[in-house]
Amino acid sequence: MIKVAIFMGSASDEELMRPCADILDSMEINHRFTITSAHRTPERTEKLIRELEAEGCEVFICGAGMAAHLAGAVAARTLKPVIGVPLTASSLGGMDALLSTVQMPQGFPVATMALDRSGARNAAWLATQILALKDEAIAARLRDVRDGFKEAVDEAAFNLENGAI
């Protein structure tokens, strides 16, 4: 069963959004990674949302650049959490996408991440946290990963303090 949908507005966004899918893979979370556009394929977007919700999808992640209306278009069509990842796709350095993603009308929120790969990674982690609320197996995997993050910092600090770096 697909738990998370990852939508990108264009094939050119794949490199920036791939880390999101990679993290969900590592957390053993079934997802669909696809392309759909708020402007060029609104019917496809709406159809995907309906189909995925019927299959049990619980979180939507949307990466888009420039006008970046994809996350808002999805939020308008679902009651499920929507996470937006603004992507750098214009000479404005992603500021256009960031502002488009973060400025949603009341009642249609989009949890907005950082730009590009960093945002894609955190979108996956946030989706994992949302799913962990109801799934103890996911919660256990998330705790293990977080413990690993802590251990890596402790090891780096020890190595630095003891001249091993």
Beta strands, then each sheet from edge to edge (+ up, - down):
strand 1: 4-8
strand 2: 31-35
strand 3: 59-65
strand 4: 82-87
strand 5: 111-112
sheet 1: 2+ 1+ 3+ 4+ 5+
end
